[in-house]
Amino acid sequence: MTTQTLNPFFIGLIPLVMLIALSAFFTVKQQTAAIVERFGRFNSIRQSGLHFKIPFIDRIAGKLNLRIQQLDVIIETKTKDNVFVKMKVSVQFKVIQEKVYEAFYKLEYPHDQITSYVFDVVRAEVPKLKLDDVFERKDDIAVAVKRELNEAMTTYGYDIINTLITDIDPDIQVKNAMNRINAADREKTAAEYEAEAGRIRIVAKARAEAESKRLQGQGIADQRREIARGLVESVDILNKVGINSQEASALIVVTQHYDTLQAIGADTNSNLILLPNSPQAGSDMLNNMVASFTASNQVGESMKSANSTRRLKK
């Protein structure tokens, strides 16, 4: 009867024993470290894999991630030229595998600690620089932050892999002013280039006009020289046939007059303007024409007489 009474009791203990046995085993994921305490005191650090602990005596106090983590810190600070900027500093860090104990027990809130150091360094470095220098020397600021963090966090078991300043955001009015300055500077440069191009065009045009006038003047001079030479030759020829210089000049004038009328008549698009238009001026012009025709007739008669005389002599 006692045996029959105990059997259900032992049967009820079996699941409990199995549950306790199962609770003695635990697993740790890859790139993770587990801290085991015994009666509240540090006992061991367990790496990835299957592990055993004494039930009700040992407990897992916590686990630390051994992978690289990133913490983004937003900081507002002032530059040397009194411009407030917001900076985003990204800190990449990880727990040193050999210093898991220090990382777990010496530092309770690592993110807050890192943030405090980042604030301290950035607010110490940026006020030394003007706004333009902040953009140009952001890498120097990042190096300073990393150096300061490494010195402080290594003691607590954290390794600072890298620090990056990923964003620098001045006040919107400052950005608008910077854009206007940049636009004005570019417009100034464009105006200088346009002025230089205009000057080059003017100089080139002036040189071309000067060269054209020089060549035109040379052509006119050559033309007049040839005309004068032709007149001299014509006068010499007429003198040889017995016509004096005065008669020869009159003949040349009449010939040029007819040549001019012929050239004007040959061009259908030409316009003839006779100046002046007063009656006296017209009369004078007519008299000059009559005198020219008379001189031409006299020259012709003289040439006939000279030719007749030569024939009689022969």
Secondary structure as GFF3:
##gff-version 3
##sequence-region A 1 314
A	DSSP	alpha_helix	2	23	.	.	.	ID=ss1
A	DSSP	beta_strand	25	28	.	.	.	ID=ss2
A	DSSP	beta_strand	32	38	.	.	.	ID=ss3
A	DSSP	beta_strand	41	46	.	.	.	ID=ss4
A	DSSP	beta_strand	49	52	.	.	.	ID=ss5
A	DSSP	beta_strand	58	65	.	.	.	ID=ss6
A	DSSP	beta_strand	69	78	.	.	.	ID=ss7
A	DSSP	beta_strand	84	95	.	.	.	ID=ss8
A	DSSP	three_ten_helix	97	99	.	.	.	ID=ss9
A	DSSP	alpha_helix	100	105	.	.	.	ID=ss10
A	DSSP	alpha_helix	110	125	.	.	.	ID=ss11
A	DSSP	three_ten_helix	126	128	.	.	.	ID=ss12
A	DSSP	alpha_helix	131	136	.	.	.	ID=ss13
A	DSSP	alpha_helix	138	153	.	.	.	ID=ss14
A	DSSP	three_ten_helix	154	156	.	.	.	ID=ss15
A	DSSP	beta_strand	158	170	.	.	.	ID=ss16
A	DSSP	alpha_helix	172	240	.	.	.	ID=ss17
A	DSSP	alpha_helix	245	266	.	.	.	ID=ss18
A	DSSP	alpha_helix	279	313	.	.	.	ID=ss19
###
